[in-house]
């Protein structure tokens, strides 16, 4: 048996002494991976793709969304229908940023 919770803060993990216990090492690795997942940053206009499709209460199933920041709120807009959605615990889920080619305006001097 070992600890099941993996939400230990980084400042506590930094205080721990070295160990050879495989359960403790596994727990510390899970805690660091969880911190790295929650520490990812999203910018307004980023396009993200979830690892698995999500079904919403209105029946819509979506996997790819465009990030829309409204002050402190993070909304996800479906690129196909334009509807806004919220996903609980988004930062703890598996997702990746989809690279989008941006065309910049040509300026002649």
C-alpha positions in Angstrom: 0.0 0.0 0.0 1.0 3.6 -0.5 -0.5 7.0 -0.5 -3.4 7.3 -3.0 -3.7 11.1 -3.1 -1.3 12.8 -5.5 -2.1 16.5 -4.9 0.9 17.4 -2.7 2.2 21.0 -3.2 5.6 21.5 -4.7 7.0 23.3 -1.6 6.2 20.2 0.5 7.8 17.9 -2.0 10.9 20.0 -2.0 11.3 19.5 1.8 11.3 15.7 1.6 14.5 13.8 2.1 15.8 11.3 -0.4 14.5 7.7 -0.3 14.9 4.4 -1.9 11.3 3.2 -1.2 9.7 2.5 -4.5 6.2 3.4 -3.3 7.4 6.8 -2.1 9.3 7.4 -5.3 6.2 6.5 -7.3 4.0 8.8 -5.2 6.5 11.7 -5.6 6.6 11.1 -9.4 2.8 11.2 -9.6 2.6 14.4 -7.5 5.2 16.1 -9.8 3.3 14.9 -13.0 0.1 16.3 -11.5 1.7 19.6 -10.7 3.1 19.8 -14.3 -0.3 19.1 -15.8 -2.0 21.8 -13.6 0.7 24.3 -14.4 0.2 24.4 -18.2 -0.8 27.8 -19.6 -3.5 28.6 -22.2 -3.8 31.8 -24.1 -6.8 33.4 -25.6 -7.4 31.9 -29.1 -5.4 28.7 -28.5 -7.0 25.6 -30.1 -6.9 22.5 -27.9 -7.7 18.9 -28.6 -8.8 16.6 -25.7 -7.5 13.1 -25.6 -11.1 11.7 -25.5 -14.4 13.3 -26.7 -16.6 14.9 -24.0 -20.4 14.7 -24.0 -22.2 17.8 -22.7 -25.6 18.2 -21.1 -27.1 19.6 -24.3 -26.1 16.3 -26.1 -23.1 17.8 -28.0 -20.0 15.7 -28.3 -16.8 17.6 -28.8 -13.1 17.0 -28.7 -11.5 20.1 -30.2 -12.1 23.6 -28.9 -10.9 27.2 -29.1 -9.9 28.9 -25.8 -11.8 32.1 -25.0 -10.7 34.0 -21.9 -13.2 36.3 -20.2 -11.4 38.0 -17.3 -10.7 35.1 -15.0 -13.1 32.6 -16.7 -11.9 30.1 -19.2 -14.5 29.2 -21.8 -14.2 26.7 -24.7 -15.8 27.5 -28.0 -16.6 24.7 -30.4 -15.2 25.7 -33.8 -18.0 23.9 -35.7 -21.1 25.4 -34.1 -19.7 28.4 -32.2 -21.3 27.4 -28.9 -19.4 28.0 -25.6 -18.7 25.2 -23.1 -17.0 24.8 -19.8 -15.2 21.6 -18.7 -14.6 21.0 -15.1 -11.0 20.3 -14.0 -9.8 21.0 -17.5 -6.2 21.5 -16.4 -6.1 18.0 -14.9 -7.3 16.4 -18.1 -5.1 15.2 -20.9 -5.2 17.7 -23.8 -2.7 19.2 -26.3 -2.5 22.5 -28.1 -3.2 22.1 -31.8 -0.8 24.2 -33.9 -2.7 26.7 -36.0 -1.1 28.5 -39.0 -1.6 32.2 -38.5 -1.6 34.5 -41.5 -0.3 38.0 -40.6 -1.3 41.1 -42.4 1.2 42.4 -44.9 2.4 45.9 -44.2 4.3 47.8 -46.9 6.5 50.7 -45.8 
